């Protein structure tokens, strides 16, 4: 039996991962081209597509890992600008 709400949740999580990767790449390189390329490569990755449809426990960790890197980088850059 299929659960469409889990499929929708997986798709939304995958889109959030792509958006978070775009933001992280833009913060690191300050280039929209590099950030867009990294997001498109993740979006086209077959494993990312397949695992986004499943409900493994470690798949959402990718989003939180990217978010952690992004916000850590923002804090480090903000502290650097204050000094």
Number of C-alpha atoms within 10 A of each C-alpha: 3 6 7 9 9 13 15 13 15 20 16 13 18 23 17 14 25 22 18 22 24 24 19 23 21 18 17 14 11 12 11 14 13 15 21 18 13 18 22 14 13 19 17 11 11 11 10 16 15 9 13 22 17 14 13 10 7 8 17 15 12 15 19 13 12 19 18 14 14 20 13 12 15 15 12 10 12 11 10 9 8 6 5
